[in-house]
Amino acid sequence: MILYIDGCDEEALKMAQRYGAGITTNPTIVLRDRKGYGLIDTLEEMLRYDIKEIFFQIGEDEMFLEKLKDFPKEKIVIKLPWYKKAFRIHDISKKLGFRTCATAVYEERQLVTAIMKGVDYIAVYYDRMKRKGISPHEKISRFRKILDRFSPGIKILAASLRSLDQALDALHSGADAITLPKALFKEMIDISPYVMNEIEKFNEDLNAII
């Protein structure tokens, strides 16, 4: 899957279902989009929709992870802010049958330990990197080269995207997938007026010969 929506309110879930996109969340998004909901309530609500893949961030509470053991493993990717305390939760998640995503990966040493532990995704923050004075294009490219050499099965998910230019540059840099806020997702599925003009001309000609 290449395209995700960063959100979990009703509009985001309906768009993901309609267009075949995935969903990514984090605790900040849940607080914003699902006021009064807990994490389990939010996950149950998301699973009511026909969405192929949901990225769901948890903390370091092993007991909470046990509560997820009966949820559909094929739809859920466990997100873990990536530092050494996440390693044990990652191992338990894997034993339960979940795929995992190391998130907030800024440094090559984080990437190395993510490869060591066998995560399925790494999430990089494009715009946050840029604001910290890090070149996201260069960083994603460097990550891509390391992954292609040592663990080509791990996918790079680019998040913290604030424009279509950033989203497309992330893909050009080597990201496998991007997650977009709702407004930017709507831009992505739209097309430029000159392309629409071409399509309308084809439709006019088609109607003339039907």
C-alpha positions as CSV (number, residue, x, y, z in Angstrom):
1,M,0.0,0.0,0.0
2,I,1.4,3.4,-1.0
3,L,-1.1,5.9,0.4
4,Y,-2.5,6.4,3.9
5,I,-4.6,9.1,5.7
6,D,-3.3,10.5,8.9
7,G,-6.4,10.7,11.0
8,C,-9.2,8.6,12.6
9,D,-12.4,10.8,12.6
10,E,-15.4,9.7,10.6
11,E,-14.5,11.6,7.5
12,A,-11.0,10.1,7.4
13,L,-12.3,6.6,7.8
14,K,-14.9,7.0,5.2
15,M,-12.4,8.4,2.7
16,A,-10.0,5.5,3.4
17,Q,-12.7,3.0,2.8
18,R,-14.0,4.7,-0.3
19,Y,-10.6,5.1,-2.0
20,G,-8.8,2.1,-0.7
21,A,-6.2,4.0,1.4
22,G,-4.8,2.9,4.8
23,I,-5.1,4.8,8.1
24,T,-2.3,6.0,10.4
25,T,-2.8,7.3,13.9
26,N,-0.9,8.3,17.0
27,P,-2.0,9.4,20.5
28,T,-2.2,13.1,19.4
29,I,-4.4,12.2,16.5
30,V,-6.7,10.1,18.7
31,L,-7.1,13.0,21.2
32,R,-7.9,15.3,18.4
33,D,-10.2,13.1,16.3
34,R,-11.9,10.9,18.9
35,K,-12.6,13.1,22.0
36,G,-13.7,11.0,24.9
37,Y,-12.5,7.7,23.3
38,G,-9.9,5.5,24.7
39,L,-7.4,3.6,22.5
40,I,-9.4,0.4,22.4
41,D,-12.6,2.2,21.6
42,T,-10.9,4.0,18.8
43,L,-9.5,0.8,17.3
44,E,-12.8,-0.9,17.5
45,E,-14.4,2.0,15.7
46,M,-11.8,2.0,13.0
47,L,-12.3,-1.7,12.4
48,R,-15.9,-1.2,11.7
49,Y,-14.8,0.2,8.3
50,D,-13.5,-1.8,5.4
51,I,-9.9,-0.5,5.7
52,K,-7.0,-2.8,4.7
53,E,-4.4,-1.5,7.0
54,I,-4.4,0.5,10.2
55,F,-1.2,1.9,11.9
56,F,-1.9,2.1,15.6
57,Q,0.5,3.5,18.1
58,I,0.9,2.0,21.6
59,G,3.3,2.7,24.5
60,E,5.3,0.4,26.8
61,D,2.5,-1.3,28.7
62,E,2.6,-5.0,28.1
63,M,-0.8,-5.5,29.7
64,F,-2.3,-3.2,27.1
65,L,-0.8,-5.1,24.3
66,E,-2.4,-8.3,25.7
67,K,-5.8,-6.6,25.2
68,L,-5.1,-6.5,21.4
69,K,-4.3,-10.2,21.0
70,D,-7.8,-11.0,19.6
71,F,-7.9,-8.2,17.1
72,P,-7.3,-8.9,13.4
73,K,-3.5,-9.2,12.9
74,E,-3.7,-8.8,9.2
75,K,-5.2,-5.3,9.4
76,I,-3.2,-3.8,12.3
77,V,0.4,-2.5,12.3
78,I,1.7,-1.7,15.8
79,K,3.6,1.6,15.8
80,L,6.4,2.0,18.4
81,P,8.4,5.2,19.0
82,W,11.8,3.7,18.4
83,Y,14.3,3.5,21.2
84,K,15.6,0.7,23.4
85,K,12.6,0.5,25.7
86,A,10.4,-0.3,22.6
87,F,12.4,-3.5,21.8
88,R,10.6,-5.7,24.3
89,I,7.1,-4.5,23.2
90,H,8.2,-5.1,19.6
91,D,9.2,-8.7,20.4
92,I,5.8,-9.3,22.2
93,S,3.9,-7.7,19.3
94,K,5.7,-10.0,16.9
95,K,5.0,-13.1,19.0
96,L,1.3,-12.2,19.0
97,G,1.4,-12.0,15.2
98,F,1.3,-8.3,14.6
99,R,3.5,-6.4,12.1
100,T,5.4,-3.5,13.6
101,C,6.5,0.0,12.6
102,A,9.4,1.8,14.2
103,T,8.3,5.5,14.3
104,A,10.2,8.8,14.9
105,V,13.2,7.3,13.1
106,Y,15.7,10.2,12.5
107,E,19.1,8.5,12.9
108,E,21.0,5.7,11.1
109,R,21.6,4.0,14.5
110,Q,17.8,3.8,15.0
111,L,17.6,2.2,11.5
112,V,20.3,-0.3,12.4
113,T,18.4,-1.5,15.5
114,A,15.1,-1.5,13.6
115,I,16.8,-3.9,11.1
116,M,18.2,-5.9,14.0
117,K,14.8,-6.4,15.6
118,G,13.1,-7.1,12.3
119,V,10.4,-4.4,12.1
120,D,8.2,-4.3,9.0
121,Y,8.1,-0.5,8.6
122,I,10.1,2.6,9.6
123,A,8.3,5.9,9.8
124,V,10.2,9.1,9.1
125,Y,9.0,12.6,9.7
126,Y,9.7,14.7,6.6
127,D,8.7,18.2,7.7
128,R,9.9,17.7,11.2
129,M,13.3,16.7,9.9
130,K,13.4,19.8,7.7
131,R,12.5,22.0,10.7
132,K,15.4,20.5,12.6
133,G,17.8,21.3,9.9
134,I,18.0,17.8,8.5
135,S,17.6,17.2,4.8
136,P,14.7,14.8,4.5
137,H,15.5,14.0,0.9
138,E,19.1,13.0,1.8
139,K,18.1,11.2,5.0
140,I,15.4,9.0,3.3
141,S,17.9,8.3,0.4
142,R,20.5,7.1,2.9
143,F,18.0,5.0,4.7
144,R,16.9,3.5,1.4
145,K,20.5,2.5,0.5
146,I,21.0,0.8,3.9
147,L,17.8,-1.1,3.7
148,D,18.4,-2.2,0.1
149,R,21.7,-3.6,1.2
150,F,20.7,-5.3,4.5
151,S,17.0,-5.7,4.8
152,P,15.0,-4.8,1.6
153,G,11.8,-6.1,3.0
154,I,11.5,-3.2,5.5
155,K,9.4,-0.4,4.0
156,I,9.8,3.4,4.6
157,L,6.6,5.3,5.5
158,A,7.0,9.1,5.2
159,A,4.8,11.1,7.6
160,S,4.7,14.8,8.7
161,L,4.0,15.9,5.1
162,R,2.7,19.5,4.6
163,S,2.5,19.7,0.8
164,L,2.2,17.6,-2.3
165,D,5.7,18.6,-3.2
166,Q,7.0,17.2,0.1
167,A,4.9,14.0,-0.4
168,L,6.2,13.4,-3.9
169,D,9.8,14.2,-3.0
170,A,9.6,11.6,-0.2
171,L,8.6,9.0,-2.8
172,H,11.4,10.2,-5.2
173,S,13.8,10.0,-2.2
174,G,13.0,6.3,-1.7
175,A,10.0,6.1,0.6
176,D,7.7,3.2,-0.1
177,A,4.5,4.9,1.2
178,I,3.2,8.3,2.4
179,T,0.6,9.3,4.9
180,L,-1.2,12.5,4.4
181,P,-3.6,14.7,6.5
182,K,-7.1,14.8,5.1
183,A,-6.8,18.1,3.2
184,L,-3.6,16.9,1.5
185,F,-5.1,13.5,0.7
186,K,-8.0,15.4,-1.1
187,E,-5.4,17.3,-3.1
188,M,-3.6,14.0,-4.0
189,I,-6.7,12.4,-5.4
190,D,-7.7,15.5,-7.4
191,I,-6.1,16.4,-10.8
192,S,-5.0,19.6,-12.5
193,P,-7.4,21.5,-14.7
194,Y,-5.4,20.8,-17.9
195,V,-5.7,17.1,-17.2
196,M,-9.4,17.4,-16.6
197,N,-9.8,19.2,-19.9
198,E,-8.2,16.2,-21.6
199,I,-10.5,13.8,-19.8
200,E,-13.6,15.8,-20.6
201,K,-12.7,15.9,-24.3
202,F,-12.4,12.1,-24.3
203,N,-15.8,11.8,-22.6
204,E,-17.4,14.1,-25.2
205,D,-16.0,12.1,-28.1
206,L,-17.1,8.9,-26.4
207,N,-20.6,10.2,-26.0
208,A,-20.7,11.0,-29.7
209,I,-20.1,7.4,-30.7
210,I,-22.1,5.5,-28.1
